[in-house]
Amino acid sequence: MTLMDTTQPTSMKRGFRAFTARHLDQLTARAGLPPAERLAVRAVAEVLPFRTNNYVVDELIDWSSAPDDPIYRLMFPQKDMLPEEDVAHIADLLRRDAPQHEVQQAVHRVRMRLNPHPAGQMQLNRPVLDGNVLEGLQHKYRETVLFFPRQGQTCHAYCSYCFRWPQFVGEPGLRIAADDGGAEELVDYLLAHPEVTNVLITGGDAMIMSATVLRRYVEPLLALDQIESIRVGTKALAFWPRKFVTDPDAADLLALFEQVVRSGRNLALMAHFSHLRELETPIVEQAISRIRSTGAVIRTQAPLIRSINDSREVWEAMWRRQVRLGMVPYYMFVERDTGPADYFAVPLARGYEIFRGAYAAVSGLARTVRGPSMSTTAGKVCVDGVVEVAGRKVFALHLIQARNPDLVGRPFFAEYDPAAVWLSDLKPAFSDRFPLEEIGD
């Protein structure tokens, strides 16, 4: 049984339709999971968010290969994402139809063990203006402020590895979001900080908002001479490219992009593509072409994720196709230390070999990409390689971006550890500490 009439051509299917946790049993049955596994998946989905849509279900997932299909794994919770005892406990509560408050208490306890806000973002990145903490803003790097508009704190679909999972689970204490006066507070903060030249509108996904709502946040920025670049973080090109082609406000959205470019600013869409298949449909090609016609730049990024894109061949194919379509490969990230990080993590040594293999196989136009990069408390730490220095095998590292700008570009070394998946797993080489800020990682 399918959720959509797949006998119709795509152009004849209805518009956006979201599938949430209440559809999980039907979808996982379609993937061939037996009842006990479906219950375990539902238990994981009580802790971590699940949402997909008809475009992903009908055009990206190869159901004949599910549950091993990489896009299926990108979208759907897996029973071993969480400790077995936690999954068993929540599954038992669901099985016996326990009171909702009892389920939520168990779920909350699990979430709090998943490091919901890594890298000190709730303590170190929250800006203060006139003695007041500004909600919905993050200021980690001198020249860049992140802005989280309230209406943009969801997505067309959720990646199973998403480090922003706390935005989507319905716990207000975990969510970062500006209130209705956020645009005015953002402008006031920027005026008080002339060193800020870049604003990244993020979430969630800013492209979940209508063009009218997005304009409310973007236009005030165009009145500030200090702003050189506006960035928009989005997964919409991968999960709902119709946003830029056939959605009712597609033309208005593209007109807003043109307005930003005409103002003399750089407009960059920070597009997340996790697998080659997200780049292969005709409509994503149309969407990319329409965005580029406005003068906006599309920069691509994704984390390296076990069982989804942990091969040189996938990254090489993605970067080559991205360049062919006129996009700029930008980052390969290391899966962040939050949520089901252990399930998705790839050891740094293997990650570097994947990066190097793909990097060596593409032309110079694709070698704009940087990585593997860890977003740590101190900044973005890049793994430059594994080398032998003074007879010792070590990781060579440097900070691409840093909370302290004086640290940017400074090389340092860590003892080689083939099992390490994060900076905190590494020990300094040739020193008793890493040359990072006192806050460390």
Secondary structure, 3 states (H helix, E strand, C coil): CCCCCCCCCHHHCCCCCEEEHHHHHHHHHHCCCCHHHHHHHHHHHHHCCCEEEHHHHHHHCCCCCCCCCHHHHHHCCCHHHCCHHHHHHHHHHHHCCCCHHHHHHHHHHHHHCCCCCCCCHHHHCCCEECCEECCCEEEEECCEEEECCHHHCCCCCCCCCCCCHHHHCCCHHHCCCCCCCHHHHHHHHHHHCCCCCEEEECCCCHHHCCHHHHHHHHHHHHCCCCCCEEEEEECHHHHCHHHHCCCCCHHHHHHHHHHHHHCCCEEEEEEECCCHHHHCCHHHHHHHHHHHHCCCEEEEEEEECCCCCCCHHHHHHHHHHHHHCCCEEEEEEECCCCCCHHHHCCCHHHHHHHHHHHHHCCCHHHCCCEEEEEECCCEEEEEEEEEEECCEEEEEEEEEEECCHHHCCCEEEEECCCCCCCHHHCCECCCCCCCCCCCCC
